[in-house]
Amino acid sequence: PIEVPSLSPSPSPSLFLPSSPSPTPEFSVMINIDFPSIPTAGDEFSFTCTAIVPETLVLEPTDFLISYDQAGTMKVIDGNSDAMQSLVMKNGNIFSKEVTINPIKTSDATNYFCVVVFEQLGVISYDEEMLSVKIPSPSMSLVLSPSGIIYE
């Protein structure tokens, strides 16, 4: 069974992997999914997942992904043919990954999880955000015929 620990402080939820040793209580990962705006269906849309790990942690994540579930088993890149993702970028103790969906559709409006896994420590940490997608305004063109009838 997976246990949800009470780490102090714990800015992001963490799950212990069942057969792994428990991490030290000081271990916490700050994770954030940044949706810069509410996209409109048909547009290109990019968002970023960022994880800040303790500066004293010398391990790198064994997995860093953007998923439709908190366990990271339903990766966005696998489930959406319009999605592309960047490699994990590292700047000191900050890891980030960007996903671009082009074109974004109303069916892309769902929960997204940024999942960071440290198998060596038995920890999965994640952040969850709900993405909304706007429906574009209908476009209309009017044509006036010689007889004075307006066609749409």
C-alpha positions in Angstrom: 0.0 0.0 0.0 1.1 3.6 -0.7 1.2 5.8 2.4 0.8 9.6 2.3 3.4 10.9 4.8 3.2 14.1 6.8 6.5 15.8 6.0 7.3 19.0 7.7 7.5 21.3 5.7 6.0 19.7 2.7 4.9 22.2 0.0 4.0 19.4 -2.5 2.3 16.1 -1.7 4.7 13.2 -1.5 4.0 9.5 -1.7 6.4 6.8 -0.4 7.0 3.9 -2.8 6.0 0.7 -1.0 9.2 -1.2 -0.9 11.6 1.7 -0.3 13.2 3.2 2.8 11.5 6.3 4.2 13.2 9.6 3.4 14.5 11.9 6.0 11.8 14.3 7.4 13.7 17.3 6.1 13.3 16.1 2.5 10.8 18.2 0.5 10.4 19.1 -3.1 8.6 22.3 -4.1 6.8 21.7 -7.4 4.8 24.1 -9.5 2.9 23.8 -12.8 2.7 27.2 -14.5 -0.1 27.9 -16.9 0.7 31.4 -18.1 -2.9 32.0 -19.3 -6.1 30.4 -20.3 -5.6 29.2 -23.8 -8.1 29.4 -26.7 -8.8 26.2 -28.6 -6.9 26.1 -31.9 -3.9 28.1 -30.5 -0.5 26.8 -29.6 -0.1 26.6 -25.8 3.0 25.9 -23.6 3.3 25.4 -19.9 6.1 24.6 -17.5 6.6 22.3 -14.7 9.3 23.3 -12.1 10.7 21.4 -9.2 13.0 22.9 -6.6 14.9 20.3 -4.5 17.0 21.0 -1.4 20.4 22.4 -2.3 22.0 19.7 -0.1 20.4 16.9 -2.1 23.1 15.4 -4.4 20.7 13.1 -6.2 18.9 13.9 -9.4 15.3 12.8 -10.0 15.0 9.3 -11.5 11.9 10.6 -13.4 10.5 14.0 -14.1 7.3 14.0 -16.1 4.0 15.7 -16.8 1.1 13.3 -16.5 -2.7 13.0 -16.4 -2.4 11.2 -13.0 -0.4 11.6 -9.8 1.5 8.3 -10.2 2.9 9.4 -13.5 1.6 6.4 -15.4 -0.5 8.4 -18.0 2.2 10.7 -19.5 0.8 13.7 -21.5 3.3 13.1 -24.3 2.1 9.5 -24.7 -1.7 10.3 -24.6 -1.7 13.4 -26.8 -0.3 13.3 -30.3 -0.4 17.1 -30.4 1.9 17.4 -27.4 5.7 17.9 -27.4 7.9 18.3 -24.4 11.4 19.6 -23.7 14.2 17.7 -22.1 14.6 18.3 -18.4 16.5 21.5 -17.8 18.6 21.9 -14.7 19.8 25.2 -13.1 21.5 24.4 -9.8 18.8 22.7 -7.6 15.9 23.8 -10.0 14.6 21.3 -12.6 12.1 22.3 -15.2 10.3 20.8 -18.2 8.1 22.5 -20.8 5.1 21.0 -22.7 3.7 22.5 -25.9 0.3 21.4 -27.2 -0.3 22.6 -30.8 -3.2 23.0 -31.4 -4.8 22.9 -28.0 -8.3 21.5 -28.0 -11.2 21.8 -25.6 -10.6 18.1 -24.8 -7.2 19.1 -23.4 -9.0 20.9 -20.5 -8.3 18.5 -17.6 -6.0 18.0 -14.6 -2.3 17.9 -15.2 0.3 16.6 -12.8 4.0 17.5 -12.5 5.5 14.3 -11.1 9.1 14.1 -9.7 10.4 10.7 -8.6 13.4 9.9 -6.4 13.5 6.1 -6.5 16.6 6.0 -4.4 14.7 7.7 -1.5 11.4 6.1 -2.3 9.6 9.4 -2.9 7.2 10.6 -5.5 6.2 14.3 -5.3 3.7 16.1 -7.5 1.7 19.2 -8.1 -1.7 19.2 -9.8 -3.4 22.0 -11.7 -6.6 22.1 -13.7 -6.3 23.6 -17.2 -9.3 25.4 -18.7 -9.5 26.0 -22.5 -11.6 28.8 -24.0 -13.8 28.1 -27.0 -12.9 30.6 -29.8 -15.5 33.1 -30.9 -17.3 32.0 -34.1 -16.1 33.7 -37.2 -18.7 35.0 -39.6 -18.5 36.5 -43.0 -21.4 38.3 -44.7 -21.8 38.5 -48.4 -24.3 40.9 -50.0 -25.7 39.6 -53.3 -26.8 41.8 -56.1 -30.4 41.1 -55.2 -29.8 42.5 -51.7 -29.9 39.2 -49.9 -27.4 38.7 -47.2 -25.6 35.4 -47.1 -23.7 34.1 -44.1 
